[in-house]
């Protein structure tokens, strides 16, 4: 039995090494191809697929026994009309099938907006908090949205421009149950600012404080419990 186990381990190790070598060979081929001339549409689609591949690698569980640290969600950006051109929408990947599904009402316009939005999206359980265009047209104003299991729960707050929206999420505090961030009190993208929290499972919203600027709101002590 010990010999059989040893043989199986040797085969597994050899298979792993072969797959690793094949991946490295493919990467070398891709690098050589990128030195050739390609149209922008093709390059955009290549980048999109490479980013999806990178997400697959970084989302994979590590070898250690400990739990993975909570992290900001990694999103995919997909051409809305599947043509590699503007406008772009947000997509989420099914962890089982690895299929990427477009999020509803997530037209974010040019790809440059995607590069701002993706790093600041926050995953809390089955919920995703991310910046989207309030009118689904890829333009101002922008809102912080709450998605759950791929469905839009609500557009929580009008933050005005894209930059204030991503800054609010970038400065957000969150745990496994809820998220807290700075929002506009009158839902108009302008001061005054307040602290707002959302319970991911129930969608319950709490508000506290009043601040003359976003900076004052961010630097203030959190007045809302995250539960």
N, C-alpha and C positions, 0 to 999 in steps of 0.2 A: 504493500500500500504506500509506504514511504517513497519507493522508487517511482510509483505512478504519479504521486503528487509532485515529485521533483521534476519529472518529465513534463507535466502539465505547466508547471511554473516556467520552465525553460521555453516552452512553446509560446506562452503568454508574453514573456519578455521579448522573444524574437518578433512576435506579431506587433507589439508596441513599437519596437525599434523600427520596423519596416514602415509602419504608418507614419511615424515621426519623420523618417527620411523622405517619404513621398510628399508630405506636407512641405518640407523644406525645399524639395525640388520644384514643387508648384510655385512657391514664393519666388524662387529664383527666375522661373519662367515669366512670372508676372512682372518682376523687376525689369527684365530684358524687354518685354513688350512695351512697358511704359516709356522706354527710350525711343520708341517709334512714334510716328505721327498718328494721332487719333482725334476724331471730332469731339467737341465738348459734350454732346449728348451721351456718347459712349462712355467718356470718362466719368460723368456724373453717375451713370448707372453702375460702373465699376466701384466707385467710391461708396455708393449706397450698399452694395453687397459686401464689400470689405468691412464696412462698419457693422453690418449685421453679423459677420463672422467674428469680429472682435468682441461683440457683445456676447456671443455664444461662449467664447473662451473665458471672458471675465465673469460671466454669470455662473460658470460651472462650479460645483462645490469643491472646496479644497480638500487635501488629503488628511488634514488634521481632524481630531474628534470634536473639537470645539465648535460652537455655533458661528456662523458667518456674521460679521458686524453689520448693523443696519446701514444701508447705503442709499444714495439717491438713485432713482430709477434710471435705467438706460432705455431710451426710446429709439425707434427707427423713424426715419423720414422717407416718405414715399411720394413719388410724383402722383398727383391726384388723378391724372388721366393715363397713368402707366406709360408715359412717353419720355421720361427722363428730363422733363422741362417744367418750369413754373406753371401753375402754383403747386406747392408741396403740402402734404398733410402729415399728421402724426400717426404712427402705428405702434402696436404692442405685439410682442411675440408670445405665443402660447408655449409654456415651458415643456409641455408634453409633445405636441406635434411640431413645434418650432415654426409654425405658420404665423406670419405677420398679418395682423388685421388692422385696417384703417379705423382710427377713432372718429366718431361722428362729430360734425361741427368743428373740425380741427384744421381748416384751411389757414395756413400760416404764411402764404405768399411765397416770396423768394427763398431759396435754399439758405441764404445768409441768416434768415430768421431762425431756421432750424438749429444752426450752430450756436445761437444764443440760448435757445429754449431747452435743448436736450440736457445740458449739464446741470440745470437747476430744478428739473422735475423731481418730485419727491414721492416715493412709494411708502404708503402706510397700510400694511395688511393687503387687502384686495383693492385698496383705493389708490388712485394716482392724482396728484395735484400738480397742475402744469399751466403755463400761460397759453392762452389761445386768443385769437382775434374775436372780440365781442360780437361782431356782426358777420363772422365767418367769411371775411373777404380779404384777410391777410393785411389789414390796415388798422390804424388807430380807430377807436380805443381798444385796449387789450384788457382781458379779464383773467383772473385766476380761477381756473375751473377745477371741478371735482368729478373725476371719473371713478366708477366702480365696476370691476369685471368687464371693462370695455365699453360701458354705457355712460353717457353724460348724466350725472346726478344734478349738477347745478353750476351756474357761473356765479361764483361767490362774491366777487367784488370787481368793480371797474377801477383799474389802476392807471388809466390814461394811456401812456406810451408803453412800448414793449420794454424799454430799459427799466422804468420803475417796477414793472411787473416781475421781471427776472431778478431784480435787486431784492424785492420783497421775498421771493422764494429762496434766494440765496442766503438771506439772513434769517430764514424761518427756523423755529425750534420745533422738533417733533420727536415722538417716540413710537411705540408699537400700536398706539391707540388713537392718537390725535396729532394735529399740527396747529401751531400758532404762528401768526405772521402779522405784519403791519398792513393796514388797509385804509382806504379813504372812508371817512365817517359817513359822508352823504352819497357814496357810491357814484362819484362823478369824476374821479381821477384827480381831485384837487384836495388841498388841506381844508380842514384839519384831518389828522390821521388818528387811528385807533388801533388797539390790539384786538385781533380777531382769532378765535380758535374754532376748529371743526373736528368733531368726533367722527372718525372714518366710517364706522359701521352704521351709526344712526343718522349721520349728517347734521347732528345738532350743532348749532352755532352759538358761541358766546362772544361778547364784546366788552371791552374795558378801556378806560383811560381816554385822554384827548390830548393831542400833541400838535404843535404848530408846524412841524416839519417831519419828513420821513426820518431824518437823522436823529431827531429827538425821540421818536417812537422806537427806533432800533436800539438806542442806547439805554432806554428806560428798563427798569426791572419788570419782568413778566408778572402781570397781575392775574393771569388766568391759569387755572390748574389744567394740566393735560390729561384728562380722563373723562 
